[in-house]
C-alpha cells in the first residue's frame, strides 16, 4: 500500500482509487487503509489493510484485490 498510489479494484479496472492514508483503528489497533474514489462523488472509504492486500478469486484465477497502476 503506497500513500498517494493509484489503484484499481479487481471487480472494475475502470474505477481508480487513490490511497490517502494508512491509519490505526483505535478500538482494535487494526491497520486500515483510507482511500478515495477518483470517479463519481469521490467517496472516501476505509478498509482493513489485511483485506486490501488479500488475494481473491476472479473467474477462477487468484488476483490481488487492489493493483497499483502508477
PyMOL commands that set and color helices and strands:
alter all, ss='L'
color gray80, all
select helices_A, chain A and resi 49-52
alter helices_A, ss='H'
color red, helices_A
select strands_A, chain A and resi 6-9+12-25+30-37+44-48+55-58+61-64+66-68
alter strands_A, ss='S'
color yellow, strands_A
deselect
rebuild
show_as cartoon
